[in-house]
Amino acid sequence: MFKRFVVLAAAALFSLSAVAGHHEKGKTVVDVAAGNPDFSTLVTAVKAAGLADTLSGAGPFTVFAPTNDAFAKLPAGTVENLLKPENKEQLIAVLTYHVVPGKVMAADVVKLDSAKTVNGKAVQIDTSAGVKVDNATVTATDIGASNGVVHVIDTVILP
C-alpha cells in the first residue's frame, strides 16, 4: 500500500513538474488553472469569489496555486463554508493572499524573504530547504501565462 502511494505521489509530482517552466501561450493564469484538473477546487473558489475576470486581466500576477489535495488538508467543511455566498469576503481574502502583484519567477522568489500579496498582507518566504511560502511547500514553479506566472503549492495559506 505504501509503495503504491509513493508511486502515485511521484507520478503526480512528475505530471505537475512536467509543466513547470512551460508557457501557456495566450492563456491567462485562470486559463492555466482551469486547464489542469488538479486545480478544480481553486478554479471553483476563484469563480465563487468573482475573481476570474480580475485574474484574467492584464496583470501581471504571480499565483501560488494550491492543488485539490491542498484544499483537502483543510478541516472538514472549510471549503464548503467558504464557498457560501455569505462568506464571499472571507473567500476573497484567502484567495488574494495567494496572489502577488507582478511576475515573480522562481529565480526571483529565492532572493526574497517575504512578498506583499494582493490581499495587502505579506507572505513569508523561506528558501533554506526548498521553497516555502508561509507553511506551504512549492512543488512546481514558473508555469507561464500570458498575464503572469503560476507556482504550485501543497497547502492552502491563510492570511
PERA-V718762 format. One record per pair of residues at least 4 apart in sequence whose ideal C-beta (glycine too) atoms are under 8 Angstrom apart, sorted by the first residue. I is the first residue (numbers start at 0). J is the second residue. Records with the same first field share a line. If there is no record, write none. Layout:
I: J, J
This chain:
0: 4
1: 5
2: 6
3: 7
4: 8
5: 9
6: 10
7: 11
8: 12
9: 13
10: 14
11: 15, 37
12: 16, 138, 139
13: 17
14: 18
15: 19, 37, 66, 138, 139, 151
16: 138, 139
17: 21
18: 35, 139, 142
19: 139, 140, 141, 142, 151
20: 140, 141, 142, 143
21: 142, 143
22: 143, 144
23: 30, 31, 34, 142, 143, 144, 145
24: 145
25: 145
26: 30, 31, 34, 144, 145
27: 31, 54, 55, 56, 58, 144, 145, 146, 147
28: 32, 54, 55, 58, 60, 62, 144, 146, 147, 148, 149
29: 33, 42, 45, 51, 54, 55
30: 34, 55, 144
31: 35, 142, 144, 149
32: 38, 41, 42, 45, 62, 64, 149
33: 38, 42
36: 67
37: 66, 67, 68
38: 42, 64, 66, 67
39: 43, 67
40: 44, 65, 67, 70, 78
41: 45, 64, 65, 66, 67, 70
42: 46
43: 47, 82
44: 48, 70, 78, 81, 82, 90, 93, 94
45: 50, 51, 54, 94
46: 50, 51
47: 82, 87, 90
48: 87, 90, 91, 94
49: 53, 87, 91
50: 54, 91, 94, 95
51: 55
52: 56
54: 58, 60, 62, 98, 146
55: 146
56: 146
57: 146
58: 102, 146, 147
59: 100, 101, 102, 146, 147, 148
60: 98, 99, 100, 101, 102, 117, 146, 147, 148
61: 98, 99, 100, 101, 102, 103, 114, 147, 148, 149, 150
62: 97, 98, 147, 148, 149, 150
63: 97, 98, 99, 122, 132, 135, 137, 150, 152, 156
64: 97, 149, 150, 151, 152
65: 69, 70, 97, 135, 152, 153, 154, 155, 156
66: 70, 138, 151, 152, 153
67: 71
68: 72, 153
69: 135, 152, 153, 154, 155
70: 78, 155
72: 154, 155
73: 77, 78, 155
76: 80
77: 81
78: 82
79: 83
80: 86
81: 86, 89, 90, 93
82: 86, 90
86: 90
87: 91
88: 92
89: 93
90: 94
91: 95
92: 96, 118, 158
93: 97, 155, 157, 158
94: 98
95: 116, 117, 118
96: 116, 117, 118, 120, 122, 156, 157, 158
97: 116, 152, 155, 156
98: 116, 117, 118
99: 103, 114, 115, 116, 117, 122
100: 115, 117
101: 147
102: 147, 148
103: 107, 108, 111, 114, 148
104: 108, 140, 141, 148
105: 109, 130, 137, 140, 141, 150
106: 110
107: 111
108: 114, 124, 126, 130, 137, 140, 150
109: 126, 130
111: 124
112: 123, 124, 125
113: 121, 122, 123, 124
114: 121, 122, 124
115: 119, 120, 121
116: 120, 121, 122, 158
118: 158
120: 158
122: 132, 133, 156
123: 131, 132, 133
124: 130, 131, 132
125: 130, 131
126: 130, 131
129: 136, 137
130: 136, 137, 140
131: 135, 136, 137
132: 137, 150, 152, 156
133: 154, 156, 157
134: 154, 156
135: 152, 153, 154, 155, 156
136: 152, 153, 154
137: 150, 151, 152
138: 151, 152, 153
139: 150, 151
140: 150, 151
141: 148, 150
142: 148, 149, 150, 151
143: 148, 149
144: 148, 149
152: 156
